[in-house]
Amino acid sequence: MDESINKASDVNAILQAIDVFTKPLLDNAPKSKSPLKPVFYKEKKQKLKSMAEELASIKARVESIMAPPQSSNTLDNVM
């Protein structure tokens, strides 16, 4: 039981780290003062945004795996 609690707390810590990492990526973008840099920053911002979205989808999958089963057709109920 302690091992499953440790795994759950590890997963929660990972999910919190993903949140901390992705929030600034989605909210902020570097501001450029040079006319040559906007394209570079736009590409970097798009890459960071896609990485953040991918991390968010991973987080959602992990949360769905860690969620308790919602179905009433578990093996215990059938037997």
C-alpha positions, 0 to 999 in steps of 0.5 A, a space after each residue: 500500500 505504501 508503494 502505491 501511495 509513493 507512486 501516486 505522489 511521484 505522479 502528482 509531483 510530475 504533473 505539478 512540474 508539467 504545469 509549472 513548466 507549461 504555463 509560462 510557455 503558453 502564456 509568455 513569448 519572448 519579445 523582439 526589438 530587431 526586425 530580423 528576429 520576429 520570424 525566429 521567435 515565432 518559430 521558437 514560440 510555436 515549437 515551445 507551444 507544441 511541446 507544452 501542448 504535448 506535455 498537457 496531453 501526456 498529463 491528461 493521459 496520466 491523470 486518466 490512468 491514475 483515476 479510479 475506475 468509473 465502471 461498475 462492471 469490475 471483476 469484483 462486482 461480476 463475481 
